[in-house]
Amino acid sequence: MQTYNFIEIAKETPRKRGVLIPKEELGKHINGIPMYRSMYLYNQDAVDFADAHKNSLRGYYGARAIDSILIDIDKEQNTDDFTLKKCQSICYSLVHDLDVPIHAFRVYFSGSGYHITIPNSVFNFAPSEELPFHVKDTIIKLFPDVDAMVYMRTGLYRVPHTINKKTGLYKVPLEYSEVMNSTWQKIHDWAKTPRLEFPYTELMGDGELEDAIVKMPSSQKKMGKVSEPRKVATCVQTMYNAGPQQGNRHKTLLRIVSHYRRHGISSRAAKAALLDWNDGSLNENEIINQVEYAYNKGYQYGCNDEMMSEHCNPKCMYYKRKDYLVEVMTSQDMQDALEERLTSDFTGRSYNFGKALGVDKDCQFYPGDLVTIFGPTGSSKTTLAHNIALGYDHLNDRIDPDLQIPTLYLSLELAAWYMHRRSLQIASNQSKERVSANFNNIFPQVKDQVSHLHVQTIPPTLEQIQTKIKELNPALVVVDYIDLVETPPHVKGEYEQIKYISHGLSSMAVNNDVIILQVSQVSREYSRNEVLDLYAGKGSGAIENASRKVIGLNGQANSGLKDVKLFKNTDGELFNTKLEWTPSFRLRRTNGY
């Protein structure tokens, strides 16, 4: 009989995962830093798999078990008071609607939201390969509004008594009476320390919710972390994710079907999606008939429709064009925007350039930033952009997975094969000759380090870049270089073309919430000048005005040393340093620099 006694842990950040330990040793690893553990328990097969795959459980589809089922009540954009009330509502439902005893579950303040843990003895889930789907479908059926991401095969959650660095508060346990009778301010006060003195009692269940287990998981089985197109018709996505609501199921269905029809989704695919959405609520023939009826009638619903406007979200790509008054923001609107910005987790969506260079200065690329790299011919501009795209740590001379984010690289000067060879060189730290001779052996070794990179070599227009961003949903877009982006015939002259491209890319970065890094040459008067300044870029005035950050790179083609200087850093610090070009196309900081 298989024993499931291992958990996966991650320290400091969920990205530093892949360590499997016996569950009983978890306490030895809690030392004040942020820490996470896996939702599921693993057996020796999983440990052997991780050992054979570079300490990773990615691609492991073996059986799992579970010791505690966690209900994640995420704060998201809600107020602290609303988040607490949502937690109280679920606790009340557990006790009074589902007859789960108070001693059979425990509530934690997570540092921002709330976690409710229920021992498996309440459900009696059996170990299996399909366990994540059973858990997810069961909890969502009981509590449709909770965050289901934690139930994915590799789901992690914060360990009690460890700190949430975003808020500075600890994940702390709470008594049922404290949850139901305290204010959120009081709970936050308790969470200023780890609350190690909490009087724990063993959680005991007796199969109270065993009959609630969903035996046949949804055929959709959406468990992975998917980059969804969250900004396209968010109202329709909200209605779909909420499922059929009593009293307006038919109206909601018509609006979802209208959206699918307008976007070229076949009626057959729409039927499959709506049958999954229906989840047995309406007769299946009714769903099929309604889809066919809506497709034949061609119904269309816009932003001003009553149901669509009810779920309107400012993040939607259609939001601004709906009403010109939305550009006028009140102080509360701006306060809400500030709170969202300062409390958002930008993991996987930002790039810490200062950290990559080993410079103790604040220089982080955030979504919405246009970053410009300029320099004369031979200064290694493309190489620096390529190093950034691959997450190269210039100080420690290694590829840092924490620096890697999904990237669309528009290599408009270099061929795809040449870019790929450079990627293999940088990732493997090998020369051109070594990679050319062993590329078939090197690629499998570094595949995971270059797989986040998508390359396009055909010069696009701004509209085509926008389309590709919507299609691939990258976190970083590199345009190398901007002189090769096509402009409309009416945009004449070098300055006007650079202005058109730079301001267009700046707007695109903000509207798509992505980082855009553009590479540019310097103007003619600086091309032979050994000293650069903020105004050295081609089309001076256009670049520095449109960019949040401007990086100057200087150095001769016959010299390995390159000067890096930050000329503009909105909401950050300026600095300069030196890098050394190496045959692997790594720009390395060496001792003394």
Secondary structure, DSSP 8 states (H G I E B T S, - for coil): -----EEEEEESSTTS--EEEEGGGGGGG-SSS-EEEESSBB-HHHHHHHHHTTS--TT--S-BB-SEEEEEE--TTS-HHHHHHHHHHHHHIIIIIS---GGG-EEEE-SSSEEEEEEGGGT----BTTHHHHHHHHHHHH-TTS--GGGSTT-EEE-TT-EETTTTEE-EEE-HHHHHHS-HHHHHHHTTS--TT---------STTGGG--SS--TT---S-----TTSSHHHHHHHHH---TT-HHHHHHHHHHHHHHTT--HHHHHHHHHHHHTTSS-HHHHHHHHHHHHHHT----TTSHHHHHT--TTSTTHHHH-GGGG---HHHHHHHHHHHHH---TTT-EEHHHHHT--S--EE-TT-EEEEEE-TTS-HHHHHHHHHTTEETTTTEE-GGG---EEEEESSS-HHHHHHHHHHHHHT--HHHHHHHHHHHHHHHHHHHTTEEEE-S--BHHHHHHHHHHH--SEEEEE-GGGSB--TT--SHHHHHHHHHHHHHHHHHHHT-EEEEEEEB-GGGTT-S---TT-BTTTTHHHHH-SEEEEEE--TT-SEEEEEEEEETTS---EEEEEE-TTS-EE--TT-
